[in-house]
Amino acid sequence: MKTGLGSLLNESVERASLVRTARAWEYHRWVYLTALCGCLGVGCTQLDDATDSCLVLGGPCETDQDGSDGQPEVPPAWSCLNETPQAPPANASRPPITYVVPIVDFANPPTRPAALAITVCQFNDSDCENPVPAAINPVPNQPPAVVAITVPYGFDGYLKMTATDYVDTEYYLGGPMLGNLDGTTTVQGIPIPMLRQSVMDGMFTDLIQTRDVTAGVLAIRSINCLGVPADNVDVKMDDPVRGFGYTLINNQPVASDPPLPTDTRGVAGYANVPPGGTSVRGFVGDSVIGRTGFRVRENQLTVGEVRSDAGLYGR
């Protein structure tokens, strides 16, 4: 897939720079107002947009009629960052958990990859020598790409997926499968993409990089508190950083180190990563939204998420 960057690269980098500047402005504005109200006992009633400074200082903070303390509200998409992540209630009967997820062609969703085969593996079984016995079934009244994978309660691992002419792919669930917060045992997953070999080659052409088939590609989705892909997130590999960073911007890969902030698809990662274990964090301003560990393999695509409950239970 030859998509070509041309001026798109410069435009994307410039736009990302503006996004970072605007996001930092809003973040520091929020911190500044909170500090004025919470620490000095006064609040900004008028803000000079040219300087991000107060023109008029109000009196002491007052509690609003709705019971708030007058401080700016944290956007709902990131409200969970100020809370302790919750896990589903313990279930003494330890029922099986069914994970329902579409597995789709990256370039042509919701197409199901041809001859798709799925193997379920424990996290600590690095070579998947002892696959987990799991029932894998189609879902009635759903497109063929949607599968239901039933695993033992508490399963913590990854899915190995192969398909004709596609890059072998592993998806990390991000924690033990315990069910949902309401106690139900059917967990709805976010669609997992698989890339044709030709599409992967085309992306490296767009990235102006040579694909190293002895290395792997790590694709990270940033998920916000509402459970949907998040924009304006910085995805960073923990040191030592290996390979090179990229971000999908307008569904086109753009290389940069570190990766540019995500767009509404929420996807960034690293390519040509030597095989082995690594971990990745997502940042909104100075706040970490999550950290997840992955195992990168030769000539494979590894997919997973960073989110506030990463490592607590599977998604």
C-alpha atoms as one frame of an Amber mdcrd trajectory, in Angstrom:
protein
   0.000   0.000   0.000   1.739   3.130  -1.231   0.068   6.067   0.449   2.835
   8.672   0.153   3.603  11.310   2.732   4.875  14.310   0.736   3.587  17.464
   2.377   1.465  15.336   4.747   4.531  14.670   6.908   5.337  18.356   7.353
   1.683  19.212   7.895   1.300  16.389  10.433   4.425  17.400  12.354   3.323
  21.038  12.382  -0.186  20.075  13.485   1.181  17.809  16.195   3.380  20.637
  17.456   0.353  22.900  17.656  -1.596  20.157  19.448   1.177  19.724  22.025
   1.352  23.517  22.547  -2.420  23.865  22.915  -2.669  20.868  25.228   0.164
  22.134  27.416  -1.520  25.552  27.500  -4.816  24.074  28.675  -3.085  21.776
  31.171  -1.096  24.594  32.759  -4.142  26.854  32.708  -6.035  24.190  34.695
  -3.114  23.789  37.135  -2.776  27.572  37.481  -6.454  28.133  38.219  -6.517
  25.239  40.671  -3.468  26.606  42.472  -4.986  30.093  42.698  -8.262  28.802
  43.995  -6.989  26.013  46.210  -3.807  27.532  47.596  -4.234  31.294  47.529
  -7.941  31.441  48.217  -8.692  33.469  45.101  -9.864  32.545  41.633  -9.397
  33.816  38.107 -12.559  35.469  36.836 -11.003  36.666  33.582  -8.102  35.157
  31.659  -5.884  36.967  29.167  -5.639  34.475  26.288  -2.532  36.173  24.964
  -0.521  35.620  28.124  -2.419  32.872  29.953  -2.436  35.198  32.974  -5.185
  36.517  35.188  -6.488  39.996  34.386  -8.975  40.033  37.234  -8.645  38.056
  40.438 -11.881  37.105  42.114 -12.533  36.672  45.772 -12.166  33.513  47.857
 -13.450  30.298  46.348 -17.096  29.630  46.917 -18.964  26.380  46.696 -21.285
  26.310  43.701 -24.940  25.424  44.060 -24.208  22.004  42.623 -21.854  21.294
  45.503 -18.574  21.732  43.641 -15.764  23.825  45.077 -15.519  26.174  42.113
 -12.445  24.473  40.666 -12.424  23.506  36.996 -13.779  20.043  36.350 -11.515
  17.360  34.940 -12.839  16.276  31.521 -14.901  13.057  31.837 -12.566  11.333
  29.398  -9.772  11.538  32.004 -11.677  11.701  35.309 -10.515   8.181  36.215
  -6.919   9.386  36.500  -7.840  10.895  39.857  -9.483   7.685  41.038  -8.273
   4.270  42.130  -8.975   1.801  39.300 -11.717  -0.666  40.164 -11.628  -4.390
  39.572 -14.701  -6.562  39.037 -16.087  -8.100  42.231 -14.517 -11.396  43.248
 -16.572 -14.354  42.101 -16.258 -17.434  44.298 -17.661 -19.697  41.583 -14.897
 -18.611  39.147 -17.087 -18.796  36.023 -15.534 -18.861  32.529 -15.150 -15.448
  30.908 -16.210 -14.890  27.298 -14.272 -12.277  25.372 -16.184 -11.015  22.333
 -14.082  -9.130  19.797 -13.970  -8.372  16.067 -10.691  -9.359  14.377 -10.536
  -7.317  11.195  -8.456  -6.440   8.161  -6.737  -3.150   9.051  -7.240  -1.655
   5.591 -10.769  -3.007   5.003 -12.736  -3.312   8.254 -14.946  -5.113   9.084
 -13.538  -7.796   6.745 -12.376 -10.946   8.525  -8.849 -12.066   7.518  -8.854
 -15.188   5.368  -8.145 -18.509   7.102  -7.915 -16.802  10.499  -6.538 -19.060
  13.246  -6.454 -18.043  16.921  -4.352 -19.568  19.690  -4.798 -18.538  23.335
  -1.583 -18.310  25.378  -0.632 -17.600  28.987   1.429 -14.462  29.553   4.277
 -16.424  31.148   4.326 -18.984  28.320   6.580 -16.948  26.051   6.577 -19.459
  23.182   2.992 -20.636  23.730   4.170 -24.231  24.132   1.065 -25.036  26.191
  -1.920 -23.269  24.610  -4.854 -22.570  26.893  -7.917 -24.721  26.113 -10.412
 -22.116  24.993 -13.682 -22.296  23.096 -13.567 -20.031  20.023 -16.913 -19.575
  18.277 -18.739 -17.247  15.895 -21.308 -14.914  17.436 -24.911 -15.302  16.210
 -26.300 -12.334  14.277 -22.866 -10.698  14.112 -20.472 -10.229  11.160 -18.004
 -13.076  10.530 -15.144 -11.004  11.960 -16.688 -11.140  15.464 -15.560 -14.093
  17.580 -16.351 -15.228  21.114 -13.349 -16.606  23.004 -14.218 -18.334  26.276
 -11.305 -18.661  28.712 -10.928 -19.809  32.323 -11.659 -17.250  35.021  -8.531
 -15.233  35.802  -6.802 -16.017  32.512  -3.988 -13.521  31.864  -2.300 -13.705
  28.500  -2.386 -12.977  24.807  -3.918 -14.130  21.547  -1.773 -15.408  18.680
  -3.421 -14.841  15.305  -2.402 -16.022  11.853  -4.148 -15.635   8.509  -3.296
 -16.126   4.839  -1.038 -13.310   3.513  -1.226 -11.424   6.840   1.500 -10.481
   9.307   1.396 -12.813  12.322  -0.157 -10.830  15.161  -0.264 -11.063  18.949
  -2.765  -9.153  21.063  -2.133  -8.634  24.789  -5.281  -8.566  26.896  -3.702
  -6.387  29.583  -4.660  -8.208  32.757  -6.574 -11.168  34.192  -9.993 -11.879
  32.719 -12.367 -11.417  35.645 -15.476 -10.080  33.936 -17.049  -6.628  34.066
 -17.513  -4.195  36.939 -21.201  -5.154  37.129 -20.284  -8.818  37.628 -21.281
 -10.013  34.148 -18.944 -12.445  32.423 -19.093 -11.401  28.753 -16.386  -8.833
  28.066 -16.619  -6.710  24.923 -13.256  -6.109  23.271 -12.073  -3.346  20.972
 -11.551  -4.535  17.360  -8.136  -6.094  16.766  -6.530  -5.191  13.421  -4.442
  -7.510  11.276  -2.267  -6.204   8.431  -1.595  -7.845   5.111   2.097  -8.284
   4.363   1.731  -5.848   1.455   0.113  -3.230   3.696   2.911  -3.516   6.247
   5.507  -3.116   3.482   3.644  -0.052   2.194   3.643   1.516   5.625   7.417
   1.199   5.875   7.638   2.864   2.460   5.511   5.717   3.783   7.706   5.923
   6.863  10.757   6.167   4.593  12.280   3.232   6.462  13.503  -0.228   5.496
  11.536  -3.016   7.122  13.734  -5.241   9.279  12.140  -8.688   9.126  14.291
  -9.840  12.047  12.524  -7.230  14.228   8.889  -6.586  15.103   6.306  -3.793
  15.165   4.543  -2.614  18.327   1.141  -0.932  17.886  -0.328   0.748  20.974
  -3.846   2.100  21.346  -4.490   4.754  23.982  -7.835   4.233  25.720  -9.476
   6.932  27.848 -11.747   6.639  30.881 -14.804   6.245  28.635 -13.290   3.115
  27.105 -12.701   4.587  23.636  -9.535   5.484  21.698  -8.021   8.746  22.912
  -6.410  11.587  20.993  -3.644  13.912  22.234  -1.836  11.109  24.082   1.953
  10.743  24.059   3.039   7.096  23.825   6.574   6.450  25.042   8.594   3.257
  25.359  10.380   2.857  28.677  14.169   3.114  28.442  16.063   1.786  26.683
  14.040   2.845  23.636  14.462   0.432  20.731  13.418   0.865  17.110  11.804
   4.104  15.915   8.533   5.761  16.850   5.504   6.403  14.658   1.908   7.629
  14.953  -1.106   6.999  12.735  -2.312  10.458  11.720  -5.355  10.534   9.454
  -4.742   6.785   9.142  -1.276   7.404   7.676   1.903   6.395   9.540   4.211
   9.285  10.441   7.653   8.552  11.910   9.071  10.661  14.756  10.977  10.182
  18.000   9.235  10.227  20.339   5.970   9.404  18.546   3.737  12.374  17.788
   0.542  12.767  19.881  -2.248  10.412  18.853  -5.207  11.504  16.760  -8.759
  10.266  17.343  -7.780   6.704  16.373  -5.410   6.700  19.360  -2.674   4.616
  17.701   1.083   5.059  18.060   3.987   2.696  18.561   7.455   1.602  17.548
   8.754  -0.267  14.513  11.875  -2.332  13.818  11.952  -3.270  17.506  14.382
  -6.119  18.267  12.660  -9.188  19.757  12.245  -9.232  23.531  10.262  -7.745
  26.378   9.478  -4.046  26.662   6.961  -1.729  28.328   5.142   1.378  27.144
   3.426   4.265  28.929   0.801   6.746  27.784   0.879  10.370  28.943  -1.673
  13.182  29.005   0.355  16.231  29.948   2.413  15.045  32.903  -0.123  12.393
  33.949   0.478   8.710  33.155  -2.702   7.088  31.860  -1.265   3.581  31.985
   1.710   1.286  31.516   1.637  -2.105  29.803   4.285  -4.755  29.105   4.647
  -6.567  25.791   6.796  -9.184  24.128   7.962  -8.193  20.650   8.702 -10.991
  18.177  10.603 -11.285  14.928   8.583 -10.285  11.865   5.357  -9.975  13.860
   2.895  -7.280  14.900   2.237  -6.912  18.631  -0.929  -5.024  19.619  -2.143
  -3.783  23.003  -3.410  -0.785  24.955  -2.371   1.738  27.561  -5.260   2.719
  29.834  -5.934   3.548  33.459  -6.852  -0.017  34.435  -4.066  -1.720  32.465
  -2.789  -4.711  34.382  -5.868  -4.827  36.589  -8.181  -6.843  34.368  -8.514
  -7.746  30.717 -10.354  -5.602  28.224
